[in-house]
Amino acid sequence: AIPAAFIAAGSVGVLIERTIVRFLYGRPLETLLATFGVSLVLQQAVRSVFSANNRPVVIPSWMSGTLRINEVFSLTYNRLYIVLLTMLVFGVLIAVLGRTRVGLEIRAVSQNRLMARALGVRSQWVDAMTFGLGSGIAGVAGVALSLIGNVGPNLGQAYIIDSFMVVVFGGVGNIWGTLIGGMSLGIITKTLEPFAGAVLGKILVLVAVILFMQLRPRGLFPQTGRAAEDV
């Protein structure tokens, strides 16, 4: 399911970039609204094809069970495997961006598009591949979420706000910031939930992130160099 999800979601991402997003570069608000509209269309398409009912996902036996640390603290194996999958995807992404020609071109275009194009980099191809890579990783995340949640048209809605908070908190354009920001917010949220409840815990985290952004509007790890000039 993981490679199939990556290929399917990545292909859809490339199609969306080539037909919609490419015409909205430089207009972030319009891009956000357009992609949100596309998400509504995709959700309705899923309802029309597969119905609105949730689909059952059978967890393999070796991923079932609980790792008990002590009498009050235990971890389910499926969530531990999700953490391992996340670290694996993160490592592969770091390797692709840092050790391949595609990664070099992605970094070059993101830092200085005009100079990259002057050196022969096909920026439009790089844009499509970058959007496809991000969409493919989102597809892999969907496979992981199928182990802990209901699989249906609204599977990803519960994670949209958390995703934005992680990116903004960690620093836009910084992969390590995304990892550290996601782990930090996740640990803080789960620490607050037993005392404040799930809803109030998320509200407190959101308020804390807003206050933090007033002090560091570029996040924990802001971009440096030419790439930071346009942020």
Salt bridges, closest charged atoms under 4 A:
GLU17 OE1 - ARG18 NE 2.75
GLU105 OE2 - ARG101 NE 3.23
ASP127 OD2 - ARG113 NH1 3.00
ASP162 OD2 - LYS202 NZ 3.17
GLU193 OE1 - LYS190 NZ 3.29
